[in-house]
Amino acid sequence: MSIVTRKLIAKELYVNRWFIGGAAVAAVVSVMACAFGETAFNIGALSWLTTVIALGVMLAIYGVMNERKEQSLLFVLSLPLSIGEYVRAKLLGLLLSFLAVWLVASGAAVAMVLIVPTVPDGLLPYLLLLCLFLLANFAVVLSGSLQARSEALVSATIIITNMGVSIFMFTVGAMPALKQHMFGPTPVWNHTFFTVLACELVVLIVALALPLATAARRRDFL
């Protein structure tokens, strides 16, 4: 990896530092609220989920769409950088920005399930699947933003993926093999859990690899 690529990745982290810091704090506060009763749990869980999803949308909008709209990519033409290298730097920079918050949010949520006595440990498998789904969901949003050539397509990608979160929660949460153990005292790691986990990993890998695979065929930047 060239020094220019590393500088561009660092630039993404610097530019998005307020998003990262604000979202990380909001996620932790949301998780802490979940320990104060059923109503607080519902509000905190919704706030936690909204924070992670909103961060992904903001990174896609400000990290990709705004650069196209404001034509701030013109400076890239003067850099000793290929199209593929720039796409890789943009992908890694935005992914690391999201991962910084995702790790904090996921870790806080897992700790809450394991520490708070009123929250059943059986919820842990579903929580881990939801956390990985949010990461894969962001990867799809990022991949779509990097490849779409219009704001309409990017907006459509964001809307569809946001709808996908609700569909995932209701569909996976209703699977008998997961639902029947969700409120139990201990987590159960069964075949259904690992099947859903494998599907999420496939989506994540494909979504991250697609922009890199198509970048070499481009004749212009983002």
Beta strands, then each sheet from edge to edge (+ up, - down):
end
